[in-house]
Amino acid sequence: MTTAPTEKTVPPAEPTQSIEEIEKIAEHFRARFDLLKAEVQKFIVGQDDIVEHVITAMIAGGHVLLEGVPGLGKTMLVRSIASALSLHFQRIQFTPDLMPADLIGTNVMVNDEQGHPQFEFSPGPIFCNLLLGDEINRATPKTQSALLEAMQEKSVTVAGHTRMLEEPFFVLATQNPLEMEGTYPLPEAQLDRFFFKLKVPYPTPAQFESILDRTTERTQPTLDTVFEGSDLVFMGNFARGVPIAPSIRQRVVEVIMATHPETELASAEVKKYVRYGASPRAGQALILAAKIRAVREGRFHVATEDVFAFAEAVLRHRVMLSFEAQADGVTIEQLLANSFKELRQRWEK
């Protein structure tokens, strides 16, 4: 049995920082987070959890996969965040004929000042701060794989030469869950590089009315730049300094291991319906997201609830279900919810 920490701890201070200064930074962190969220919601109606999760992932330096039917504002959400942060934004419409060079760039033949031909690198749209990969599952696996190095290493290699991408760099990708023709499922290795996978819900009738009101009038909301992308990097570095008790870290390990059917922590349902469990990246994402939530909640330690607040978004694309699960109509959300329930019951004993 493990227990949550009860003491209020404070992140380790820099040699020149006092506890008061750290608390002041934390307050600034919360104000910045809320300011960005409020600015984005000038355009985006509802979707509070989606907006919070996307901002959390970006502070942690992660990428997000947004899944939802067309017309739910996924593209507008990404554009709004880019505008509010004054980030260099690029949008790529993924199609079956899109080639890796269309994404990362290629060497082209040009003439120098003396008229001599030479190769010169022409950068692709991936050289930006915020890349929107629209309908990413419409591109072939060859093109999808061009994103792998950029998402993990923040670099691009062309003709044996590696070029670093400008920091910060984020990929926010969308995909439509309804259409199956002309789509290519994302490989597990690429899915694992997404910090969160978020399912964008359909708006309520009241939210639908607000959307129509905002988008069918002559004047539309304008977004202001609330702070720079470098502030996200600073916020992420600060959040990493939030302590996590060994008992909570152990719980994160148990949450991840419970998705592996071969472990004793796996439920009977997981053993029956799961082919592969989540990777170590899932644990890293879970801890970073939990630390950011702890700061937002005014705490300087990670609690169990911080972990479970993001567990579904972290795990839903990293746990591979079997064909039997599909045949029985078992969803990953149902399976994870039952697994979390069993873990809580075990910890309470």
RASUL-V49267 format. One record per pair of residues at least 24 apart in sequence whose C-alpha atoms are under 6 Angstrom apart, sorted by sequence separation. I is the first residue (numbers start at 1). J is the second residue. D is the distance in Angstrom with one decimal. If there is no record, write none. Layout:
i:I j:J d:D
i:I j:J d:D
This chain:
i:129 j:168 d:5.7
i:130 j:169 d:5.8
i:134 j:173 d:5.8
i:135 j:174 d:5.0
i:136 j:175 d:5.9
i:40 j:80 d:5.6
i:88 j:128 d:5.3
i:91 j:131 d:5.9
i:94 j:134 d:5.9
i:129 j:169 d:4.4
i:130 j:170 d:4.9
i:131 j:171 d:4.9
i:132 j:172 d:5.1
i:133 j:173 d:4.4
i:134 j:174 d:5.1
i:135 j:175 d:4.4
i:278 j:318 d:4.9
i:88 j:129 d:5.0
i:89 j:130 d:4.9
i:90 j:131 d:5.1
i:91 j:132 d:4.7
i:92 j:133 d:5.2
i:93 j:134 d:4.9
i:94 j:135 d:5.7
i:132 j:173 d:5.6
i:278 j:319 d:5.2
i:87 j:129 d:5.7
i:94 j:136 d:5.3
i:96 j:138 d:5.7
i:277 j:319 d:4.9
i:95 j:138 d:5.1
i:96 j:139 d:4.5
i:100 j:143 d:4.7
i:276 j:319 d:5.9
i:94 j:138 d:5.7
i:95 j:139 d:4.9
i:96 j:140 d:5.7
i:99 j:143 d:5.5
i:276 j:320 d:5.1
i:94 j:139 d:5.3
i:138 j:183 d:4.4
i:275 j:320 d:5.5
i:100 j:146 d:5.6
i:137 j:183 d:5.4
i:138 j:184 d:5.8
i:274 j:320 d:6.0
i:275 j:321 d:5.5
i:137 j:184 d:5.2
i:274 j:321 d:4.5
i:275 j:322 d:5.3
i:137 j:185 d:5.8
i:273 j:321 d:5.8
i:274 j:322 d:5.5
i:273 j:322 d:5.4
i:239 j:291 d:5.8
i:273 j:325 d:5.1
i:239 j:292 d:5.5
i:244 j:301 d:5.8
i:242 j:300 d:5.8
i:243 j:301 d:5.4
i:244 j:302 d:5.3
i:63 j:170 d:5.5
i:65 j:172 d:5.9
i:66 j:173 d:6.0
i:67 j:174 d:5.7
i:69 j:176 d:5.3
i:63 j:171 d:5.0
i:64 j:172 d:4.9
i:65 j:173 d:4.9
i:66 j:174 d:4.6
i:67 j:175 d:5.0
i:68 j:176 d:5.5
i:63 j:172 d:5.8
i:65 j:174 d:5.8
i:67 j:176 d:5.9
i:198 j:313 d:6.0
i:197 j:313 d:5.4
i:196 j:313 d:5.1
i:196 j:314 d:5.0
i:192 j:318 d:5.9
i:64 j:194 d:5.3
i:63 j:194 d:4.9
i:64 j:195 d:5.7
i:68 j:199 d:5.9
i:63 j:195 d:5.2
i:64 j:196 d:5.0
i:65 j:197 d:4.7
i:66 j:198 d:5.0
i:67 j:199 d:4.8
i:68 j:200 d:5.0
i:62 j:195 d:5.0
i:64 j:197 d:5.9
i:67 j:200 d:5.9
i:86 j:225 d:5.9
i:84 j:224 d:5.6
i:85 j:225 d:5.5
i:84 j:225 d:4.3
i:84 j:226 d:5.6
i:85 j:227 d:5.5
i:85 j:228 d:5.0
i:85 j:229 d:5.7
i:59 j:232 d:5.1
i:60 j:236 d:5.2
i:59 j:236 d:4.9
i:11 j:241 d:5.3
i:11 j:242 d:4.8
i:11 j:243 d:5.9
i:2 j:247 d:5.8
i:30 j:296 d:5.3
i:10 j:300 d:5.0
i:9 j:300 d:5.4
i:9 j:301 d:5.9
i:1 j:347 d:5.6
